[in-house]
Every structure is written in structure tokens, then in C-alpha cells.
Amino acid sequence: KMLSRVLCAVLFVGVLPSLAEVSQGHISVVLLGATGDLAKKYLWQGLFQLYMDQVSSGHSFTFHGAALTAQEPGQRLMFDVLKKLACPPDEPPNRCAVLKDQFLKLSQYHQLKTAENYTVLNREIETLLRQEGLKEAGRIFYFSVPPFAYTEIAHHINSSCRPPPGAWLRVVLEKPFGHDLASAQQLAAELTSFFREEEMYRVDHYLGKQAVAHILPFRDQNRQFLDPIWNRHHVERVEIVLKETVDAKGRTSFYEQYGVIRDVLQNHLTEALMFLTMELPGNVSRAEEVLQSKLQAFQSLRRLEKTSAVLGQYQAYASQVREELQKPQGYVSTTPTFAGVLIHSDSLRWEGVPFLLASGKALDERVGYVRVLFKNRAYCTQSETLRGAGHSQCKAKQIIFYIGHGALNTPAVLVSRNLFGPVMPKDSWREAMGWSDLHIFGQPLSDYYVYTPVKERDAYSVLISNIYHGRKDFFITTENLLASWKFWTPLLDSISHQPLRLYPGGVENQHLLDFEMVNGELAFTVAEPVELMNPDRQMPSDYKTIQAKFRESPLISAWSEDLISQLASDIEKTASRTVAHSGQFHLALSGGSSPVVLFQRLARHHYAFPWKHTHIWLVDERCVPLTDTESNFFSLHNHLLQSVRVPYFNIHPMPVHLNQRLCVEEDRGTELYAKEIVALVANASFDLVLLGVGTDGHTASLFPRSETGLEGAQTVVLTESPVKPHQRMSLSLPLINRAKQVFVLVLGKGKHDITTLLSRVGHQPRKWPVSGVSPSSGQLVWYVDYEALLG
């Protein structure tokens, strides 16, 4: 009678007030991967802490360690770990010894490898409870195993190891939760077929870090001070940083798959970002309200581009990969070990405020912090030495959630004394004294109110306690997870082969990894020394722009970034010249993915562009509402129009949505657009039309064998696309050919085959509509990047 003996022993030393309270129910905790690194370092200690905290709660416990290892060796390994468990310093030694002894007696090892093993475990739990006359309250299954094992284990638990009706099931999952959006969706779908959403607890251990966990409560308890200043009018910038001195040695197989962005930024730092940017729910303790606010904050984040990030790799990483993964001598890894990312929110509260996320290995110090730096408009005429410590309005104003390590070596919340005296819960945080010689961000600690936890707790102990209490707001839901991957995946795709800055590691990095914000983009502040550059790597700067002929028209070709830069400059020159000559510039722009980088370039680098005198037209549009993410106008607005000052009446979206209907012929949307063009554009001749090319040779929304738009008198037509959304509206080929200038932009390896084909074929618009682009009295110029041109 294992449980009876344990309970009697605990009662004897006065830990439990009465046996009656034990009847509240029994909890079985099953730790899968019980002999692995995470279990050894954190999880068993966290479970022991749970037992110490809850031994008087009225619940009884058993702890089941499980792994693939056979019974005897697995049991030996597990008990070697359990013998090293420690009590907190404030725990009386006698009580500690008794609790540790009881915890060991309540813990047992199981080999869980086959379906039968899970059935046996279930039978053992049921038999034990029946013998002790206890009712089952619930079961916790902690998955400290690789994600590829999740589905099989989930199947076994669901089919033969669920608790009986009336008892709860909590399944705890460790990251990584997928590699990108698609894999996360697949894993989520598989798990959802076995467990309900409320049964799953995805762990991000940063949510257990005391400083991070206190961000929302801090905002809530200090609303009176923060409400007026927690916005774009007062916040200059926000930094969320996690620096490590260790490298990836011994973990390169994991790191090669994931890299620093997937390992740290997509989860830990993003969760801290959400706590800062989300609107405060009415009740910060209600998981549902917190989740909804988080999801709204995700939706406000601006899409990340390649230029939103700077990436680095410590020099020894490549050789470590070659050695540990048996790669050939010439193997070059494109996995970043350092990343700085600039994030913007388009919410009304945060528009224009830069959020800088940075993390890396082999850096100069180990530290983590969230820093909110406020704008300071004050100028102090008198010398700072004459002022009281911390009260000068000219000193920096900031709030810092100090996650740990670094100079303080403890979690802390710091608030500049010239901001406000914060409200902090006295039972869990206390004001710290006696660090007069320390400086944080260039200021002595006397300039801050500094608070540290009354009792410092390991993140896993905090999270395991929250699992026991069913506190879902400390964990990542499926919706939350997929929203994060949806945000990060486009950046990860765009940088997959991007050259990395090499850095030596540690203090020798000097200023190599310093970066700055330039026109809404990130860039390293100093040039990379030649000796650190990989001699095998060909850099785009080694090539100059090629100018030649393509289909008997001028061709401009370069690496994509240089090409976009050239194209944007050429469009600006054309616009300036046209406005100087005729007072206005009529520009017709295509949709699709290729022009997006051009729109961003125009928005961020071309401040002399005569937007005030420019009319923006659409070359084609999908038959969806203009607010739909599939809409070409929506993309144009997001990436260009909202960032430049084009007069409202100079913007001409295609009328695809009339009378609450989409592209219905009787609504005559094509006629309306044609009349608008005739009324405003002299001779219906645009000054410049920008086109793209599809892999099937279509241009605008004119597709091979199109029944309309390739010839005839119609200037604006409805067409059918072979892909969804099928219905489109498009300028016709005859109208495009009346333009004074036509630029055709072709980007990427995926366009190499059609580019090669077009270089050989003649004028065959019914087969390849783009081959029919030939301005009658204007000029055609092809802008084709090296990947499309050369493959």
C-alpha cells in the first residue's frame, strides 16, 4: 500500500493537517522522456517543487517516469536523477528530507514503447487507486520527447490511457512546434484528432520567467500611469533581447534544422512582444481574453521582408557542423546563429514605433531583457551634477523587464525614477537596495526603482504549477501558434539562402554585429572585414548590371536587389520628367508577388518622387472585395499607398465590387473604368505601365487563349484565370500598347523557363500574351533578374 505508507509518514511529521483533505482526488503525472536532458536539468526538479507546494492541497500524487529504455537500466538512470533533487534554501532540512524521501517512494519508472505498455500503465494506475479507495482527479502527460514522436504517443494515450469520465487530462508539449506554418498546421491537425484544445498545454518556458510573466500584470496594475504614455506618441522604441555566450557545439543537428529565429525569436521573444503590444483585456487572468487580444496584436503586425533582418553566423559554426554531422569539407551552412529583426505594428497605438528583436550565440554576455525606451523632449540647462539622483527630466526614461543573468544576475523590473513610482504586488516582488555600484544601460541603479522577486523560481517550476492549476494563459494555444508561424514564415522563406555576416565570437565581435534602422530597414553599421568573408561565396556586389537586348527591346539585368533599385530609380526619373513636361504622371501598376519589393523600395527610398502629381491605376484586379488579402489593390495599399502621399482622388482602384456584387457583367464595371481612363488620361495613353509575366506567359490578367482583351476595341475586359480567384478584370493588350512606356519585371528561378521560351518565340499573343506587348509609339524595357535570365 504505497500511497497509504507515504501519507502516514507525511502526516507524522506534520506536513498534512488531516487525511480527510486527501480525499479531493488523485493526480497521476507521467513524464515521457524521463531520462533525457530536459528532464534531468529542469522537469524532475519542477515536479518535486510541485509536490512540495501541493502536498497540503488535499490531492494525492504519483509520478511515473517513462522512456523507451528497458525497465532496469531506465529505473537506475531515473533514480540517479531523483537522488540529486534539492529543496529551496528556505525549506527546513527535516521537512526537506521527509518530502524528498516520500517523492522518491511515489515515483516509479515504466518502459513505454508499445500500445500494450500504455494499457499496462493505465491498468496499474486504476489498480492503485482502487486499492487506496481514491477517486481520480486527473492525469498529466508531459511530452519531453522529439516532436516526431508526438503523434504515436498521442494515439496510445487517447486509445488506452485516458482517465475515466469526470477526471481531466492535461497533455504538455515542448517546442519545437513545427518548422514553418505548413508543418505546424500538420502537427496541430494530427494532435487535434486525439486531444481537445483545452487538454493541450504547449510550453514556452519564457512564459514561466518571472519578469516576462509579470509584463501583463505590471501593465494592468499600473494603468493609471501607463495609459497616457503606452503608445506611439511617447514610446521611442522597444528592444527584446536574449544574448548567449555559449555556441551551438553538440547541438548542431538541431541548429541546422532550426537556426536562431526558429529557436528563439519565433517563440520566446515573440511572446514577450505580444505582452507589450496587445491591448489589455478587461481581465488579464482570463486565458480566453488574453488569447483574443494576442491574436488581434498578431493581425496588426506588418509583414516581414528580407530587409527587416540582419543575420550572422559565428565563424566556428561551419566546422562544428562538418565535424558533428559528417559533412564534406566544402559544405557551407546558411543557418543564422545571430539575428536582429525590425518589427512594426500598424495598430493605432503602435504605428511607427520600431520593435527590435535580437538574439544570438557566441556573443559577449549572457543576458535577457525587454526594454521600453520613452521619448524625451526635455533639455536641461543646468549641470546634471546639481540635480537629485534619478529625478532629472533629461535622463533616459525607460521600463526594463530584466529576464535574468547579466549584471543583475536576477529577474527584475526597473522603472526610471523620472517616469513614475510603480505599483508592485508586495507578496511576490520587493524593492531592491544595495546595488549602488551597478549601471544598467549607462545609468546607475539609483536612477531606477528596482524590484526583484521575493522568491526566485525556476521557469519550469512556475509552468508545472500552472499546468496543475489549469492556467492556460501561460501556454501557447493552437491559434496562437499558427498566428506566430504565419507571421514568421515569409521572412524565413526569403532569407533561406541569404549570405550571413561571419563573426569571431565573444568580446572579439567588437562592433561587427551592431545594426541600425535605415528607412524602415535594418543594416549592419560597419562593413564586414574582408578576412571574415567566405572566399567560396559569390556576393551580388561582384556583378554589375547588364544592359543588352531581349526580344529586340532594351534589357536590364542584375541580382534582384540591384535590379529593383534600378527599376525604382527609372520609374522616379520617368515620373519627374513627365511631371516637369505635362504636370501629371499616370502610372498603371500590376498585381502579384513580384512588384511587392518594388513598392516597398519606392516607399522607403524615393522621397523625391512626385507623388502629389501622380495618378495610380491598376493594370489588373482579382474579383474580390478590395479589403480582401487576395486583392491587388490591398497589396498595393499595404506596401506603397499607405506610406506615400498620393492625393486621394488620384488613386483609381478597379471597380470590381459594384452593387454588392463582384464582376457581374450587367454592372458594367469595365465600362466605368474605361470611361474614367478616357476622361483623365490624354489619348488613353498611360505614361508608364508596369507588367509582370506568369510562368504560362500571361501578363496583366490576360491568359493564354483568352477570349477577350488580346485584340479588338475593348480597353478594359473581364477575363478568366486558370487559378483561383478565377474571375479577373484587366486592361486589354491594345490599351497597354498605347502606353508611352512599358516596363516588364521578371524575377526568380521559377521564371527561368518562360524567360528562355520568350527569348525564342515571335509575336504569338494567343499562346503567350506577353509576347503581344509591343507599344505602338512608346518604348518597352525588360527588367529580368539573373535567376530568371540565367537559371
C-alpha positions in Angstrom: 0.0 0.0 0.0 2.5 2.6 -1.3 0.3 5.7 -1.0 -1.0 4.8 2.5 2.5 4.5 3.8 3.6 7.7 2.2 0.6 9.6 3.6 1.1 8.3 7.1 4.7 9.3 7.1 3.9 12.8 5.9 1.1 13.2 8.5 3.5 12.0 11.2 6.0 14.9 10.5 3.1 17.4 10.5 3.1 18.3 6.8 -0.6 17.4 6.2 -3.3 18.8 8.5 -5.7 15.9 8.1 -6.1 12.8 6.0 -9.7 14.0 5.1 -8.3 16.6 2.7 -6.6 13.9 0.7 -9.9 12.6 -0.5 -10.2 15.5 -3.0 -8.7 13.2 -5.6 -5.6 11.7 -7.0 -3.3 13.1 -9.8 -1.0 10.8 -11.8 1.9 12.6 -13.5 3.6 10.8 -16.4 6.9 12.2 -17.6 7.7 10.9 -21.1 11.4 11.2 -21.8 12.2 10.9 -18.1 15.9 10.2 -18.5 16.5 12.9 -21.1 18.5 16.2 -20.7 15.5 18.5 -20.1 14.0 16.1 -17.5 17.4 15.8 -15.7 18.0 19.6 -15.7 14.6 21.0 -15.0 11.5 18.8 -15.2 12.1 16.4 -12.2 13.0 19.4 -10.1 9.9 21.2 -11.2 7.7 18.2 -10.3 9.4 17.9 -6.9 8.7 21.6 -6.4 5.0 21.0 -7.3 4.9 18.1 -4.8 6.4 20.3 -2.0 3.9 23.2 -2.8 0.8 21.0 -3.1 1.4 18.2 -0.5 -1.1 20.0 1.8 -3.6 20.8 -1.0 -5.7 17.7 -0.5 -4.6 16.0 -3.7 -2.5 12.8 -3.6 0.1 12.2 -6.3 2.1 9.5 -8.1 4.9 10.3 -10.5 5.5 8.0 -13.4 8.8 8.4 -15.3 8.7 6.8 -18.8 11.1 6.3 -21.7 12.0 3.8 -24.4 14.8 2.3 -22.2 14.2 -1.1 -20.7 12.8 -1.3 -17.2 16.0 -2.0 -15.1 18.5 0.4 -16.8 15.8 3.1 -17.2 14.9 2.8 -13.5 18.6 3.2 -12.5 19.0 6.2 -14.7 15.8 7.9 -13.3 16.6 7.3 -9.7 20.2 8.7 -10.2 18.5 12.0 -11.2 15.9 11.9 -8.4 18.6 11.5 -5.7 20.1 14.8 -6.7 16.8 16.8 -6.2 17.2 19.8 -4.0 14.8 21.9 -1.8 14.7 25.7 -1.8 17.1 27.4 0.7 14.3 28.4 3.0 12.9 24.8 3.4 13.7 23.4 6.9 16.1 20.4 6.5 13.9 17.9 8.3 10.9 18.7 6.2 13.0 18.6 3.1 14.4 15.2 3.9 11.0 13.7 4.5 9.4 15.2 1.4 12.3 14.0 -0.8 12.1 10.5 0.6 8.3 10.5 0.0 8.7 11.9 -3.5 11.1 9.0 -4.4 8.6 6.5 -3.0 5.8 8.0 -5.1 7.9 7.8 -8.2 8.3 4.8 -10.5 9.7 4.0 -13.9 7.9 2.5 -16.9 9.1 1.4 -20.3 6.5 3.0 -22.7 7.3 1.7 -26.2 4.3 -0.3 -27.4 0.5 0.0 -27.3 0.5 -2.8 -24.7 2.9 -0.8 -22.4 0.3 2.1 -22.3 -2.5 -0.4 -21.5 -0.4 -1.8 -18.6 0.3 1.7 -17.2 -3.4 2.5 -17.3 -4.2 -0.7 -15.5 -1.6 0.0 -12.8 -3.0 3.5 -12.2 -6.6 2.1 -11.9 -5.5 -0.8 -9.6 -3.5 1.5 -7.3 -6.5 3.9 -6.9 -8.9 1.1 -6.3 -6.7 -0.4 -3.6 -6.3 3.0 -1.9 -10.0 3.9 -2.3 -9.1 7.1 -4.0 -11.1 9.0 -6.7 -9.0 10.1 -9.8 -8.9 13.9 -10.2 -6.8 13.9 -13.4 -3.7 12.9 -15.3 -0.8 15.0 -16.6 1.3 13.6 -19.5 4.5 15.6 -20.1 6.0 15.1 -23.6 9.7 15.7 -23.1 10.4 13.9 -26.4 11.1 14.9 -30.0 8.1 16.2 -31.9 8.2 13.3 -34.5 7.2 11.0 -31.6 4.1 13.1 -30.6 1.5 11.6 -32.9 2.2 7.9 -32.0 2.3 8.7 -28.2 -0.9 10.8 -28.6 -2.6 7.9 -30.3 -1.6 5.5 -27.5 -2.8 7.9 -24.7 -6.1 8.6 -26.5 -6.9 4.9 -27.1 -5.8 3.3 -23.9 -4.5 5.7 -21.2 -7.2 8.4 -20.8 -8.6 9.0 -17.3 -12.2 8.0 -16.6 -15.1 10.4 -17.1 -15.1 13.2 -14.6 -11.3 13.4 -14.4 -9.3 15.8 -16.5 -6.4 15.1 -18.9 -3.6 17.6 -19.5 -1.0 16.9 -22.2 2.1 19.1 -22.1 4.1 19.6 -25.3 7.6 21.0 -25.6 8.8 23.1 -28.6 9.7 23.0 -31.4 6.1 23.0 -32.6 6.8 22.7 -36.3 9.4 24.2 -38.6 7.2 26.7 -40.5 3.5 27.4 -41.0 2.7 24.3 -43.1 4.4 21.8 -40.7 2.9 23.5 -37.6 -0.6 23.2 -39.2 0.1 19.5 -39.9 1.3 18.8 -36.4 -1.7 20.7 -35.0 -4.2 18.8 -37.1 -2.7 15.5 -36.0 -2.8 16.4 -32.3 -6.3 17.8 -32.6 -7.5 14.4 -33.8 -6.5 12.9 -30.4 -6.9 15.8 -27.8 -9.2 18.7 -27.3 -7.7 22.2 -27.3 -8.3 22.6 -23.6 -6.3 19.4 -22.9 -3.1 20.7 -24.6 -0.5 22.8 -22.9 2.3 23.9 -25.3 5.3 25.1 -23.2 7.3 28.2 -24.0 9.4 28.3 -20.9 9.9 32.0 -21.3 6.3 32.5 -20.2 7.5 31.0 -16.9 10.3 33.5 -16.5 9.2 35.8 -13.7 10.0 39.1 -15.4 8.2 38.0 -18.6 5.2 36.6 -16.7 4.9 39.9 -14.9 4.6 42.2 -18.0 0.8 41.9 -18.3 0.2 42.2 -14.5 2.5 45.2 -14.5 0.6 46.9 -17.3 -2.7 46.1 -15.6 -1.7 47.3 -12.1 -0.1 50.5 -13.4 -2.8 51.5 -15.9 -3.1 55.0 -14.3 0.5 55.8 -15.2 0.9 53.8 -18.4 -2.4 54.6 -20.2 -1.3 58.1 -21.2 2.2 57.1 -22.3 2.0 53.4 -23.6 1.7 54.5 -27.2 3.5 55.8 -30.3 3.4 59.4 -29.1 5.6 58.6 -26.2 7.5 55.4 -26.8 10.7 55.9 -28.9 11.5 52.2 -29.4 11.3 48.7 -27.8 14.1 46.2 -27.5 13.6 42.5 -26.8 16.9 40.8 -26.4 18.3 37.4 -25.5 22.1 37.1 -25.7 24.1 33.9 -25.1 27.8 33.3 -24.7 27.6 29.6 -25.4 27.8 28.3 -29.0 25.8 25.5 -30.7 28.5 22.9 -30.3 26.9 19.5 -29.6 23.5 20.8 -30.8 24.4 21.4 -34.5 22.0 18.7 -35.7 19.1 20.7 -34.1 20.5 24.1 -35.0 21.0 23.2 -38.7 17.3 22.4 -38.8 16.0 25.4 -36.9 18.5 28.3 -36.5 18.3 31.2 -34.2 15.0 32.7 -35.5 13.0 29.4 -35.1 14.8 28.6 -31.8 14.3 31.9 -30.0 12.6 34.7 -31.9 9.5 32.9 -33.3 8.5 31.8 -29.8 10.2 33.3 -26.7 10.8 36.9 -28.0 7.5 37.0 -29.9 5.5 36.1 -26.8 7.2 39.0 -24.9 6.4 41.2 -28.0 2.7 40.2 -27.7 2.5 41.1 -24.0 3.8 44.5 -24.8 1.8 45.3 -28.0 -1.6 43.6 -27.2 -4.5 45.7 -25.9 -5.1 45.0 -22.3 -8.1 42.7 -21.8 -10.7 43.5 -19.2 -9.3 40.6 -17.0 -5.7 39.7 -17.5 -6.3 36.4 -15.6 -8.8 35.1 -18.1 -7.0 32.9 -20.7 -9.7 33.4 -23.4 -9.5 37.3 -23.2 -5.7 37.2 -23.2 -5.7 34.9 -26.3 -8.1 37.1 -28.2 -6.0 40.2 -27.5 -2.9 38.4 -28.6 -4.5 37.3 -31.9 -5.6 40.9 -32.6 -2.0 42.1 -31.9 -0.6 39.4 -34.4 -3.0 40.7 -37.1 -1.7 44.2 -36.7 2.0 43.3 -37.3 3.4 44.4 -40.7 4.7 41.7 -43.0 8.4 41.0 -42.5 10.6 41.4 -45.6 14.2 40.2 -46.2 15.3 43.8 -45.4 13.7 43.5 -41.9 16.5 41.3 -40.7 20.3 41.3 -40.3 21.8 37.8 -39.9 25.1 36.4 -38.7 26.9 33.2 -38.0 29.9 32.7 -35.7 33.0 31.6 -37.5 33.5 28.2 -35.9 29.9 27.1 -36.6 30.6 25.7 -40.1 33.5 23.5 -38.9 31.4 22.3 -36.0 28.6 21.3 -38.4 31.1 19.5 -40.7 32.6 17.6 -37.8 29.3 16.7 -35.9 27.2 15.9 -39.0 30.0 14.4 -41.2 29.5 17.0 -43.9 32.1 17.3 -46.7 34.9 19.9 -46.3 33.4 22.3 -48.8 30.0 22.3 -47.0 28.7 25.9 -46.4 25.9 26.4 -43.9 23.4 29.2 -44.3 21.9 28.7 -40.8 22.0 32.0 -38.8 23.3 31.9 -35.2 22.6 35.6 -34.8 19.6 37.6 -35.9 18.3 41.2 -35.4 14.8 41.8 -36.7 12.8 45.0 -37.0 9.1 44.7 -36.4 6.4 47.2 -36.9 2.7 47.2 -35.8 0.1 49.0 -37.8 -2.2 49.3 -34.9 -3.2 52.9 -34.0 -1.4 52.6 -30.7 2.0 51.5 -32.1 2.2 52.8 -35.7 5.7 53.9 -36.4 7.3 52.5 -33.2 10.3 50.2 -34.0 10.3 46.9 -32.1 13.8 45.4 -32.3 14.2 41.7 -31.5 17.8 40.3 -31.3 19.3 37.0 -30.2 22.5 35.1 -30.9 25.0 32.6 -29.7 28.7 33.2 -29.1 28.1 36.8 -28.0 29.9 38.9 -25.4 27.5 38.3 -22.5 24.6 36.2 -21.3 21.6 38.4 -20.6 17.9 38.7 -21.5 15.7 41.8 -21.2 12.7 43.7 -22.5 13.4 47.4 -22.7 10.8 50.1 -23.4 12.5 53.4 -24.1 10.4 56.6 -24.0 10.9 59.8 -26.0 12.4 62.7 -24.1 11.7 66.2 -25.2 13.4 67.9 -22.3 16.6 69.9 -22.4 18.2 70.7 -19.1 20.3 73.9 -19.0 21.7 73.4 -15.5 24.5 70.8 -14.9 23.3 67.3 -14.1 25.6 67.2 -11.0 23.4 69.8 -9.3 20.3 67.6 -9.6 18.9 65.0 -7.3 19.7 61.4 -8.3 17.2 59.9 -10.7 14.9 63.0 -10.9 16.4 64.8 -13.9 13.9 65.0 -16.7 16.9 64.9 -19.1 17.9 61.4 -18.2 16.6 58.5 -20.2 13.1 57.3 -19.3 12.6 53.6 -19.6 11.0 50.5 -18.2 13.0 47.3 -18.2 11.8 43.8 -17.6 15.1 42.1 -16.8 14.8 38.4 -17.5 18.0 37.3 -15.8 21.8 36.8 -15.8 23.8 39.9 -16.9 24.9 42.5 -14.4 22.0 42.0 -12.1 22.0 38.2 -12.3 18.4 38.0 -11.1 14.9 38.7 -12.6 13.9 42.3 -12.0 11.6 45.1 -13.0 13.2 48.6 -13.4 11.4 51.9 -13.8 13.2 55.2 -14.3 12.6 57.4 -11.3 11.8 60.3 -13.6 8.8 58.3 -15.0 6.7 57.1 -12.0 6.8 55.0 -8.9 5.3 51.7 -10.0 2.7 49.6 -8.2 4.1 46.2 -7.5 2.5 43.2 -5.6 4.2 43.1 -2.2 3.7 39.4 -1.7 5.7 38.5 -4.8 8.0 41.5 -5.6 10.1 43.6 -3.2 12.1 46.8 -3.8 15.9 46.0 -4.0 18.6 48.0 -2.3 22.4 48.0 -2.1 23.5 47.8 -5.7 24.8 51.4 -5.9 27.9 50.5 -7.9 26.0 48.9 -10.8 25.0 50.6 -14.0 22.2 49.4 -16.4 22.1 51.0 -19.9 24.6 53.6 -18.8 22.7 54.7 -15.8 23.4 54.0 -12.1 20.8 51.8 -10.4 19.9 54.8 -8.2 18.2 56.3 -11.2 15.6 53.4 -11.1 13.0 51.9 -8.9 14.3 48.3 -8.9 12.1 45.4 -7.9 13.1 41.7 -7.6 11.1 38.6 -6.8 10.5 37.8 -3.1 11.2 34.2 -4.0 13.1 33.5 -7.2 11.6 30.5 -9.0 12.8 28.4 -12.0 10.6 28.9 -15.1 9.7 25.2 -15.3 8.6 25.1 -11.7 6.3 28.1 -12.4 4.9 26.4 -15.6 4.4 23.0 -13.9 2.5 24.7 -11.1 0.3 26.5 -13.7 -0.4 23.1 -15.5 -1.5 21.7 -12.2 -3.8 24.7 -11.7 -5.1 24.6 -15.3 -3.9 28.2 -16.0 -4.0 28.2 -19.8 -2.9 31.8 -20.2 0.7 30.7 -19.6 0.7 28.4 -22.6 0.6 28.6 -26.4 -2.8 27.7 -27.9 -3.1 26.3 -31.5 -4.4 29.6 -32.8 -1.6 31.5 -31.1 1.0 29.1 -32.5 -0.3 29.3 -36.1 -0.6 33.1 -35.9 3.1 33.3 -34.9 4.2 30.9 -37.7 2.1 32.8 -40.2 4.0 36.0 -39.3 7.5 34.5 -39.3 7.3 32.0 -42.2 7.6 34.6 -45.1 10.8 36.0 -43.5 12.2 32.5 -43.0 11.5 31.7 -46.7 13.0 34.9 -48.0 16.3 34.5 -46.1 16.8 30.8 -46.6 19.8 31.4 -48.8 20.8 34.9 -47.7 24.6 35.5 -47.1 25.4 35.7 -43.4 27.8 38.1 -41.6 30.6 36.0 -40.0 31.7 36.9 -36.5 34.5 35.5 -34.4 32.5 35.2 -31.2 32.6 36.7 -27.7 34.2 40.1 -27.0 36.1 39.9 -30.3 32.9 40.6 -32.1 33.6 44.3 -31.3 31.1 46.4 -33.4 30.6 43.7 -36.1 27.0 42.9 -35.1 25.9 46.4 -34.4 23.0 47.3 -36.6 20.8 50.4 -37.3 17.5 51.3 -38.8 17.7 53.0 -42.2 14.4 54.0 -43.9 12.4 51.3 -42.2 15.0 48.6 -42.9 17.9 47.1 -40.9 21.5 47.2 -41.9 24.8 46.4 -40.1 26.5 49.7 -39.2 30.1 48.7 -40.2 31.3 46.9 -43.3 32.3 43.3 -42.9 36.1 42.9 -42.9 37.4 41.0 -46.0 39.2 38.4 -43.9 35.9 37.3 -42.3 34.1 36.8 -45.6 33.8 33.3 -47.0 36.0 33.0 -50.1 33.7 30.4 -51.6 30.7 32.7 -51.5 29.8 34.8 -54.6 28.3 38.1 -53.5 25.8 40.0 -55.6 28.1 43.0 -55.5 30.6 41.1 -57.6 28.3 41.7 -60.6 27.3 44.8 -62.4 24.0 45.5 -64.0 23.9 44.0 -67.6 22.3 46.1 -70.3 21.5 44.3 -73.6 18.5 43.3 -75.7 15.7 40.9 -75.1 13.0 40.3 -77.8 14.6 43.3 -79.7 13.9 45.6 -76.8 16.2 47.0 -74.1 17.1 44.5 -71.3 18.3 45.4 -67.8 19.5 42.5 -65.7 21.1 42.3 -62.3 20.7 40.4 -59.0 17.2 41.0 -57.8 18.0 43.7 -55.2 20.1 45.7 -57.6 17.5 45.3 -60.3 14.7 46.5 -58.1 16.8 49.5 -57.1 17.5 50.3 -60.8 13.8 49.9 -61.7 12.6 52.1 -58.9 15.1 54.8 -59.9 14.0 54.6 -63.6 10.3 54.9 -62.6 11.1 58.0 -60.5 13.2 59.6 -63.3 10.3 58.9 -65.7 7.8 60.4 -63.3 9.8 63.6 -62.6 10.5 64.1 -66.3 6.8 63.6 -67.2 5.5 65.9 -64.4 8.0 68.6 -65.5 6.7 68.4 -69.0 2.9 67.9 -68.6 2.1 68.5 -64.9 1.0 65.0 -64.1 2.1 61.3 -64.3 -0.2 58.4 -65.0 1.2 55.1 -63.7 -0.6 51.8 -64.1 0.7 49.0 -61.8 0.3 45.2 -62.0 -0.6 43.0 -59.0 1.0 39.7 -58.0 4.1 39.0 -55.8 6.9 40.4 -58.0 6.0 44.1 -57.6 5.8 44.0 -53.8 9.6 44.5 -53.3 9.4 47.4 -55.8 6.5 49.0 -53.9 8.5 48.8 -50.7 11.6 50.2 -52.3 9.6 53.2 -53.7 8.0 53.8 -50.3 11.3 53.7 -48.3 13.9 55.2 -50.6 12.3 57.6 -53.1 11.3 60.6 -51.1 11.7 62.9 -54.1 9.1 61.0 -56.1 6.4 63.5 -57.3 3.5 61.6 -55.7 1.5 64.7 -55.4 1.2 64.9 -59.2 0.9 61.1 -59.8 -2.2 59.2 -60.7 -2.1 55.5 -59.7 -4.1 53.0 -61.9 -4.4 49.2 -61.7 -3.4 47.1 -64.7 -5.5 44.2 -63.4 -7.5 43.1 -60.4 -9.0 39.9 -58.9 -12.7 39.8 -58.5 -12.7 40.0 -54.7 -13.5 42.9 -52.3 -10.7 45.5 -52.2 -10.2 44.7 -48.4 -9.5 41.0 -49.3 -5.9 40.0 -48.9 -6.1 38.4 -52.4 -6.9 41.9 -53.9 -4.1 43.6 -55.9 -5.3 46.9 -54.6 -5.0 45.6 -51.0 -1.4 44.7 -51.6 -0.6 48.0 -53.3 -2.2 49.9 -50.4 -0.3 47.8 -47.8 3.1 48.1 -49.4 3.0 51.5 -51.0 0.0 53.8 -50.8 -0.2 53.9 -47.0 3.4 55.1 -46.9 3.4 57.8 -49.5 1.3 61.0 -50.1 -0.7 60.4 -53.2 -3.8 62.6 -53.3 -7.0 60.6 -52.5 -8.6 61.5 -55.8 -5.5 60.4 -57.8 -5.9 56.7 -56.7 -8.0 54.7 -59.2 -8.9 51.1 -58.0 -10.7 48.9 -60.5 -14.5 48.8 -59.8 -14.7 45.0 -59.3 -17.2 45.4 -56.4 -20.4 47.1 -57.5 -24.0 46.8 -56.1 -22.6 44.4 -53.5 -21.7 42.0 -56.4 -18.3 41.0 -57.8 -17.6 41.4 -61.6 -21.1 41.0 -62.8 -21.2 42.0 -66.5 -24.5 43.9 -66.2 -22.9 46.2 -63.6 -20.6 47.5 -66.3 -17.5 47.9 -64.2 -15.3 47.6 -67.2 -17.1 50.4 -69.0 -16.8 52.6 -65.9 -13.1 52.1 -65.7 -12.7 52.7 -69.4 -14.6 55.9 -69.2 -12.5 57.1 -66.2 -9.3 56.4 -68.2 -10.6 58.3 -71.3 -11.7 61.2 -69.1 -8.4 61.6 -67.2 -5.6 60.1 -69.4 -4.8 62.1 -72.5 -5.4 59.8 -75.6 -5.9 56.9 -73.1 -2.1 56.6 -73.2 -0.6 55.9 -69.8 2.8 57.5 -69.2 4.1 54.1 -67.8 2.6 50.7 -67.4 4.4 48.1 -65.2 3.7 44.5 -66.1 4.8 41.1 -64.8 5.0 37.7 -66.5 3.4 34.4 -65.4 5.0 31.0 -65.8 2.4 30.3 -68.5 3.3 33.6 -70.4 0.3 35.6 -69.2 0.6 39.3 -68.4 -1.8 41.5 -66.5 -4.8 39.2 -66.3 -4.6 38.2 -70.0 -4.2 34.5 -70.1 -3.3 32.1 -73.0 -6.3 31.6 -75.3 -8.2 34.4 -73.6 -11.5 35.2 -75.3 -11.2 38.9 -74.6 -8.5 41.5 -74.2 -5.9 40.3 -76.7 -7.3 42.3 -79.6 -10.3 44.4 -80.6 -11.6 47.8 -79.5 -12.3 47.0 -75.8 -9.9 48.7 -73.4 -11.0 47.1 -70.1 -12.2 43.5 -70.0 -13.3 40.7 -67.7 -11.2 37.5 -68.0 -10.9 34.0 -66.6 -7.8 32.8 -64.7 -6.9 29.1 -64.5 -6.3 29.6 -60.8 -8.5 30.9 -58.0 -9.9 33.5 -57.8 -10.9 32.8 -61.4 -12.6 36.0 -62.3 -10.4 39.0 -63.1 -10.6 42.5 -64.6 -7.8 43.6 -66.8 -6.5 46.3 -69.1 -6.6 45.0 -72.7 -3.5 44.4 -74.8 -4.4 47.2 -77.3 -4.7 49.7 -74.3 -1.4 48.6 -72.8 0.3 49.0 -76.2 -0.9 52.7 -76.3 1.3 53.5 -73.3 4.3 55.8 -73.7 6.5 53.3 -71.8 6.0 49.7 -70.7 8.4 48.1 -68.1 8.2 44.3 -67.7 9.5 42.9 -64.4 10.6 39.2 -64.2 12.0 37.8 -61.0 13.2 34.4 -59.7 14.3 31.0 -60.8 10.7 29.9 -61.3 10.5 32.3 -64.3 13.6 30.9 -66.0 11.8 28.5 -68.3 9.3 31.1 -69.6 12.1 33.7 -70.0 14.1 31.2 -72.1 11.0 30.4 -74.2 10.1 34.1 -74.7 13.6 34.8 -76.0 12.9 32.4 -78.9 9.3 32.9 -79.9 7.8 35.6 -82.1 4.6 37.6 -81.8 2.1 34.9 -80.6 -0.2 36.6 -78.0 -2.9 33.9 -78.2 -0.3 31.4 -76.9 1.8 33.7 -74.8 0.0 37.0 -74.2 3.2 38.8 -73.0 4.7 38.3 -76.5 2.0 40.7 -77.7 3.3 43.6 -75.6 4.7 46.0 -78.2 3.9 49.7 -77.6 2.8 51.3 -80.9 4.6 54.5 -80.4 6.3 54.0 -77.0 9.2 52.1 -75.5 9.3 48.6 -74.0 12.0 47.8 -71.4 12.6 44.3 -69.8 13.9 44.1 -66.2 14.9 40.5 -65.7 17.0 39.3 -62.7 19.9 36.9 -63.1 17.9 33.9 -61.6 15.1 34.3 -64.2 17.6 35.0 -67.1 20.4 32.5 -66.3 18.6 30.0 -64.1 
